[in-house]
Amino acid sequence: MKNVHATTAKVPFGQKVAFGLGMLANQMFPAVLGIFMVVLVQDLGFPGWMWSAIYFFPRIFDSITDPIMGFISDNTRSKWGRRRQYVILGAIIMGIAFVTMWQLYRENGLDYNFTYFMVWSFVFYLGLTIFSVPYVAMGYEMSNDFHERTNIMAIAQWIGQWAWVIAPWFWVIMYDPDWFPNADTATRELAIWVGVGCALLAMIPGIFIKSKSTLDDDSLAPLNLKGIGGSLMQIFQGFKEAFQLKPFRKLCISTFFIFNAFNTVAAFSFFIVVYHLFDGNTEAAGIWPTLFGSLGALVTTFLVIPIVAKMSKLMGKKRAFLWSQGISIVGYIMLWFLFVPGKPWMFIFALPFFSFGIGSLFTLMMSMTADVCDLDELNTGKRREGIFGAIYWWMVKFGFAIAGGLSGLIISYVGLNPDAAVQPEGAVTGLRLFFSGVPIFGTLVAMFIMRNYDLSEERANEISAALEQRKNGPKPLASSYYQTEKLLTLIGQNPLPNNTFDIGLSVKTDEEAHQLFSKTLGKGLHGLCFSPYAEGQTIGDSLSEDQIQRRVNIIAPYVKWVRSFSCTDGNEHTPVISRNHGLQTMVGAWIGQDREKNEREIESLIELAKNGVVDIAVVGNEVLLRGELTENEMLEYIQKVKKALPNIPVGYVDAYYQFYERPALIEACDVLLINCYPFWEGASIESATAYLRQMYALIQQKANGKQVIIAETGWPNQGKNVHQAVPSNTNAMKYFINVSTWAEKENIKIFYFSSFDESWKVHHEGDVGAGWGIWNQKEQLKY
């Protein structure tokens, strides 16, 4: 896949400003919405349930469309790149819809206004999705430097915070009779200025932030009506894969709690200032509701964001986040004591502390999300800023929807009545309790979640270096080891088709394939190649006995044999646990260029065999195919193990043609263990079983009467094609069905590859690497 993200660390200041002006529009719309929404209750008479409904349902719609837009943006081919055109289109739709939705007239009646506003809200949020998802992805792509990303987001948030400085002054204008006769008239006219102005600001990133053409990027998924079903499945799969990343999951959930809690009570400041500080007198309250929001935003702009950016550089993003949120809790506590009737100016002292909460949230979280995109690329080989941005902002918007619904419910619960001259006893006090208590609770939960966030600067730099090395180095495809069409060169012709056993090819629908796959798996397999590594782990990581136990528990009902690949780093638990389940074991010692590690592997293999948990001992896997050792060196290792284990069959695993071309290997091994992959040789699914049978037959003819076992064969369900070999769910199921049927009929011993998907394999095989399992990374049956 082409690497389409930025490779330069530093970004020109003008580009940062262009991105920041888009953030001003992105924040001005919700900031003004929060102000204007008060008019619906205060002036147009919307009851609490209507407030909840218009907050909740359009935002739920918005959160659903975000992942779809993320997929579209990530896979768009155009001369303008993947993002710019959508940013401009979304800006236009947002502007038009925002102006239109606020054209509300009292004489039209409550029900009409509610319905009208709801319909246009859906249009507005559709435009917001089309704009914001690719816009946010632009920011993630601008730099690959750990601290430069924070600088980009800090500048963007600094510019964006002016929305929250400006928006509260609309309260002053709306309720000043010198400006407008009433607030609903004000919203109709102000919406025009806001809608047009913000639409123009939102277009700036699409116009001035340049991007490379993606017209020739054949790694992108097709976007057409015919493929919409598959596209939706890829969206869902991408959503699941992204959310499986523990650091990203922590970012999303923490943001949900903080942002949700803040927005649940954000509008309450108006009611608290008016009804608690000024006893319900809106005119006497004057500009104080405005000052609460405006001064808080100014503090965030000129104090919090620069301090947070500096804290991040000095102590790291996680610690900066935890300190900032702790300071915000102090602010919420202070506000309880500093909302003093007759002394409205006292709450100003709490604002610097209070502002650290939201002020630090997006500066740090958006920067950390960009780091997570790198981690995802390292694990999967895919660049998916659009999907990650969509999911992150899905959590934000879902939280916003929940917050709107909760706001209305809280207003109803405490009994606040904006039309009443005197509020019911306890209503304002109840509102104040929620105003401080809800954000404190949400912030504490978020801090607890983030306490062990582990994507540090050191780790981020390691990931960045690995990606750069991968980009500049040779393509990490296993097909560079396996020889495409090797079988054809050995036999001089295409394998003769014989579809006697190819039951899977006759299925017409995916549902038929699913049913036949389940039936075939239910019959049981001879053996499975065991995949021990959980999501985020890689070769060399220490594996716990519990995770081996959990995975063996899953596969045990379906197999007679389990094949393992290593005898160290926790892999030694696999044969022990498998034997406890009554399974037979083919246990491998991993052999490579590290001689000391080779000795440890062999010693552990011998010890396991002497303990009675090894039925076939394997010395090395595809060592000659990879060119890591010579044939004589491998023969010496094999002889050493045979001498130590005279009563146990000893073999070596490699591509079938390595045995065909090396008679000494056949002579040295007690059992011939061959890897056969029609996929890597470019065979179509229709001819794959014929290829497999021919590969097996070639070695059986050379075996001198020794047993031949297919130690690996399989078909991936994702990734790039190899000639006529197409990875897909359907083809993976068909291959499994056909191979299993053939093996059962002919009594062929096969270890199917593999049990579970493992993301680390993309480092060696490209994007195909993570799709070989029967179960996925979450240990769920894929088909």
C-alpha positions, 0 to 999 in steps of 0.5 A: 500500500502506498504511504500517503501520510506526511514524511516531513516532521516540520509543517509550515506555519501557514499550513497550520493556520489554514488547518486552524481556520477550519477548526474555527468553523468546526467549533463555531457551529457547535458553540453557536448551536449551544447558545441558540438552543437556549432560545428554543426553550427560553423563547419558543417554548420547547419542553424538556423532551423536545430539547432532548430529542433535537439534541439526541437524534440528529447527533446519533445520525451524525455518529452513524454516518461518520464511519461511512464517511471515514471509509469513503475518504480513506479510499477516494481516488482523485487528482485532489487526493482523498480529502479536499473535495469533501471538506469543501462540499461539506462546508457548503452543505453545513452553511446552507443548512445552518441558515435554513434550520434557524428560520423559526417563527412563533406563529408557525406553532410548536409542533411545526417548528419542532418538526422543521428544526429536526429535519434541517438538523439532519441535513446540517449534521450530514454536511458536518460529517462530510466536512469534519471527518476528512478535515480531521484526517488531514490534521493527522496526516500533516506530520509524523513527528511526535511533538510537531503533531501536538504543535499542529493541534495546539495552534488549531485549538488556539484558533478554534477556541476563539469560537467559544470567546465570540459565541457567548456574546450572542447572548448579549446581542440576542437579548438586547432590545436595541439590537433585536425585538426578541431572541428568535428574531435574532437567531434568524438573522444571526444564523445567516452571518454565522452560516455563511462566515463559517462555511467560508472558513471551513473551505480554507483547509480544502483550498490551501492544504495540498495533497497528492493525487490518488488516481493511481493508488490501486491499494484503495478499495473501490467506491461504487454502488455494486460494492456497497455491501462489501464496503459496509463490511469493510467499514464495520471491520475497520471500525472493529480493528481500530477499536481493538487497539487498546491505546485508541480505545482508552482515548475514545472512552476517556474523551467520551466521559469528559466531553459528555460530562462537560456538555451535559451541564454546559448550558446550565451556566446560563440558568445558574447565572440568571436564576442563582446569581440574579434571582431569575432577572435576565436583564439584571444578569446582563453580560455575566452569562456571556462573560462566563463562557467568553472569559473561560475561552480566553483563558483557554486560548491564551493560558491553557493551550500554551501551558498544555503544549509545554507540559506535553513536551516536558512530561509527555502527553499522558502525564500532561493530560492527567495533570490538566484534568486534575486541575479542572476538577479543582475548578469545578469544586471552586465553582460550587463555592464561587457562584455567590449571589450579589458577587458574580465576579467571584466565579472568574477566579475559578475559570483558569482551573475549570478551563484546563479540562476541555482546553487540554482535551482535544489538543492532546487527544487529537495528537495522541490519535495521530500517534495511534494511526502510526501504530495501526499502520505498523500492525496492519500495513494500512493508513486509515486516518479517516476511519480513526478520525471518524471513530474518535469523533463518533465517540465525541458526537455520540457523547454530545448526543447523550449530553443533550438528552441528559441536559433535558432530563436533568432540567425536567428532573430538578423542576426548572421552569424558564417561564416561571417568575420564581423557580420551585424550591431546590431546582437551582440547587439541584442544577448546581449539584449536577453542574459540578458533580457530573463533570467531576465524575466523568473526569475521574473516570477518564483519568482512571482509564488513562492511568496506564496509557502506554504509547509514550514518546519513546514508543512513538519514535520506535514506531515512526522509525519502523515505518520509515524503514519499511517504506524505504526498505524492500517490500515485506511480502512473503511472496518474495520467499515463495516462488510464484508458479513454482509448481508449473516450473517443476511439472512443466504444465498446469495441474490437471483439474479434478474437482471430485472433492471441490464441494465448496466451488459449487456453492452459489451464495455466501450463506451456502458457503457459511453453512458448508464451512460450519458443517465442515469445521464441525466434523473436525480437523486433523490439525491446526497451526497454533497462533498464540499472539494476541493483538499488539503482541509480536514474535519475542513477546512473553506469552502468558499461560492463561492466553495459551490456555484460553486459545487452546480451549477454543480450538480443542473441540475441532482438532486432533493435533496442534502444531506449535512453532517455538519452545521459548517465551511462553510457547512451551506452554502450548504442548503441555496445555494441548496434551491436557486436552487430550490432543496430540502435538507437533512441537517446533523449535524456531531456528534462525540466525541467532545461534544462542537462541537456536540452542535454547529452542532445541534444549527446550524442545528436547526437555518437552519431549522427555516430559512426554508432551511431544508426538512429533518434534520439528527442528526449524520452519522455512529456514532454507526458504528464508536463506537464514542458514545453509542446508548443512547447518540445518542437517546438523541441528536435525541430527542433534535432535534425532540423537537426543530423541531416538523414540520420537519422529523428528522432522523439518518444515519447509516449502514442498519444493525445498524437499523436491530439490534437496534429497539430503533433507528427505534422508535426514527427516523421519517424517516429511513436513511440507508447506503447500500454498497454492495462494502464494503461487498465484493459483485461482480458487478454482484450481487451488485444490488441484495445485495442492494435490500435485504439490503433495504428490510430487513429494510423496513420489520422492519420500522413499516410503516416509510419511508426508504431512502437509504442515501448512496450507491455507487461504487468506480472507484479506489483502492483495491478490497474487496473480489469480489468487484472490483473498476474500471471505468466500474464497477462504471458506471454499479453500477450507471446505475443499481441502478438508474434504479432500484430506478426509477422503484420501486420509491426508494429514494436514495442519491447516494454517492457521487458528487465529489472525495475528496482526504482526504478520503484516510486517512479513507478508504485507496486508495479507498477513493478518488474514489467515486465521479461522478465528479473528484477533478477538478469538471469534469465529470469522465465518 
